[in-house]
Amino acid sequence: LRRIRYTAGDAPVFWWMRATKYGLAGDRLTPLFGMEIGNIVRTRPVADGFAATSLELVFFTDPVTGKRTERVVNPYTGESLPRADSLVGPTTLVYRTTGTEFPRELPGVALEVEPLTAVFASEGDDVWLRDDSAARVTPLVPGAPRFWVTDWGTYHASRAALADPAQASVPATVTFGSVSGWLEWLKMGDRPGYMLSRASGRKYARFDALPASFLDIVRARYPAILADPAGALDRPAHTFAP
């Protein structure tokens, strides 16, 4: 798990994913918006395991053009809604042989998380790792509704790479899915339905090797993170904005 998702070494590693969020009302999926997602993460040993501290950067994009946007048009209501970037963390997860320990709070929300990590499948040189979670998120703002979200991450790596002790961080890719209820900012009211995500991406050893579509946004919006991505892990946590 540590060498596939993260690294057994001291240097930070970086993930990137491109995603589409869909609405499911009745039996039809409708694209809502796209996302460019980056993750900066480093690990350190702890008793009976290791801790992983990460900062996630989520930029919302137009589902047709793929360009970053600060407004999302709700296809069900036609309303144009403001949607700022979402920076999550820095957040620390602790992985022990007894299980994964999530924080109980992030700035602005309380969390109840049920994790599941296991080898999903292996065949020949292919190894797939399952790292899932189901979370109940309770905003600390009075009157704001709770919501739930279930995430499924499937990470792929090479058995030969894992067998090589010289590779502290093995090359890896990810496919990701999630399901949740409607988020409050979409203003769906009492309309029945769900939100689903589909994403894919990979791990990088250098932040400046991430796709240009993502780096261009960081360069324009967060030049300090681009200049010192590892340093962003030492800054105060951002307020959680689902």
Disulfide bonds with the S-S distance in Angstrom:
none
